[in-house]
Amino acid sequence: GAGVSQSPSNKVTEKGKDVELRCDPISGHTALYWYRQSLGQGLEFLIYFQGNSAPDKSGLPSDRFSAERTGGSVSTLTIQRTQQEDSAVYLCASSLGSRGEQYFGPGTRLTVT
Amino acid sequence: AQSVTQPDIHITVSEGASLELRCNYSYGATPYLFWYVQSPGQGLQLLLKYFSGDTLVQGIKGFEAEFKRSQSSFNLRKPSVHWSDAAEYFCAVALDGTNAGKSTFGDGTTLTVKP
């Protein structure tokens, strides 16, 4: 079956523009996570969706970042008024329940010029 | 808050040699511990995890890790490295198994394998 997919794979945007990053989790996976990986750094947790529960947004770095998950499946991470420090690889992962193994997508490389 | 330290940014080993990647964590209670591998151009993959029980855990691709509470460590080992093991390795710690996705990750160790 298909794994986690993310689009676009690469995104270059000008400072101040808004961007949307998309994640398609594995079908049937109830948990979905977004992470940010800056150059030479580990992963930074951003936000977590589990079923119909309210998302855990504790990792979002500022109010310019938001995410939604429609129909318990596809998720979109939106960054408003992008800044150069937002440049990073944004990774999405899904799992079968919150205790399950996470399956990661290939990531979206965001470059803010 | 929990933290994870991977002291070695870069390690080089010869193919066939043994490997140990270090991971130290800071957390008051018994953490949930993970090792992930990120190969070039690919997403992260879980190698192994420790939740409880036997402190020596076996993972995929011939890797194992040992949880040592007294040393706050969870080092990854492999007895004989293959060229395909060249990748970046991340250690992670979570508060509990139900919040595994909110893991705190170390900065990673890049493994180079010499022929």
Chai-1 contact restraints between the chains, C-beta under 6 A:
chainA,res_idxA,chainB,res_idxB,connection_type,confidence,min_distance_angstrom,max_distance_angstrom,comment,restraint_id
A,Y33,B,G101,contact,1.0,0.0,6.0,A-B,restraint_1
A,Q41,B,D107,contact,1.0,0.0,6.0,A-B,restraint_2
A,G42,B,F90,contact,1.0,0.0,6.0,A-B,restraint_3
A,G42,B,F105,contact,1.0,0.0,6.0,A-B,restraint_4
A,G42,B,G106,contact,1.0,0.0,6.0,A-B,restraint_5
A,G42,B,D107,contact,1.0,0.0,6.0,A-B,restraint_6
A,G42,B,G108,contact,1.0,0.0,6.0,A-B,restraint_7
A,L43,B,F105,contact,1.0,0.0,6.0,A-B,restraint_8
A,F45,B,K102,contact,1.0,0.0,6.0,A-B,restraint_9
A,Y48,B,G101,contact,1.0,0.0,6.0,A-B,restraint_10
A,S98,B,T98,contact,1.0,0.0,6.0,A-B,restraint_11
A,R99,B,G97,contact,1.0,0.0,6.0,A-B,restraint_12
A,R99,B,T98,contact,1.0,0.0,6.0,A-B,restraint_13
A,E101,B,L46,contact,1.0,0.0,6.0,A-B,restraint_14
A,F104,B,G43,contact,1.0,0.0,6.0,A-B,restraint_15
A,F104,B,L44,contact,1.0,0.0,6.0,A-B,restraint_16
A,G105,B,G43,contact,1.0,0.0,6.0,A-B,restraint_17
A,P106,B,G43,contact,1.0,0.0,6.0,A-B,restraint_18
